[in-house]
Amino acid sequence: MSLITSGNTAQSKEWLPPSVALERFTPPGDLLWSDVAPLMERKRYGYRVASLNLLIRAETGSEVIRPQAVAPLPGAPAFLLGLINLRGNLVPIFDLGLVLSGRRSEVTPSKLFLILDKAENAVGMLIDSYPQPLTELRTITQMPQLPATLEAYVPAAFVKDDKVWLDFNHESFFEKLSRSTDT
């Protein structure tokens, strides 16, 4: 097939622009669509802490529970509220709001504990409301300004309905935070 030249107007009218050509694609009749896995939207859950919208990683187990008695640890940093007993596992509960905004959160009956992971890897934090399901998140290329304590733990950011959602690497964040003594 020959290339289209600017002098050959008859042939250039036969060619469709790529965007139009793609819309007119008809798959061959012998193509078996059932062998192709359907496109699934990946649902993520997001929650709000200290005016930031954070995402629970897709592979992370999570649960939300009503606040229960927290056993404080003497000499622990202020951001560690203490430990709870969750089905026989001791789970540290952090005040992420204090770490990120410098404001202490109060444990009240209207608050919730978000528990991420399970068994010895479980970690909890105080949140204001249930996480919400999110789909159709669009990746943003330029990261928003983040608190310095969070920058290294947010590899990506997304937008949905004019809200920025941060892909939060809680494992690394809480590991670093547990080794820290600063508030």
WOHU-V440873 format. One record per run of one state. SS is the DSSP state (hx for helix, st for strand, lp for the rest). FROM is the first residue (numbers start at 1). LEN is the number of residues. If there is no record, write none. Layout:
ss={SS SS}
from={FROM FROM}
len={LEN LEN}
This chain:
ss={lp hx lp hx lp hx lp st lp st lp st lp st lp st lp st lp hx lp st lp hx lp st lp st lp st lp hx st lp st lp hx lp}
from={1 9 15 18 24 33 36 44 50 52 57 62 67 71 72 80 87 89 95 96 102 112 117 119 122 123 128 132 135 138 141 151 154 161 163 169 170 180}
len={8 6 3 6 9 3 8 6 2 5 5 5 4 1 8 7 2 6 1 6 10 5 2 3 1 5 4 3 3 3 10 3 7 2 6 1 10 4}
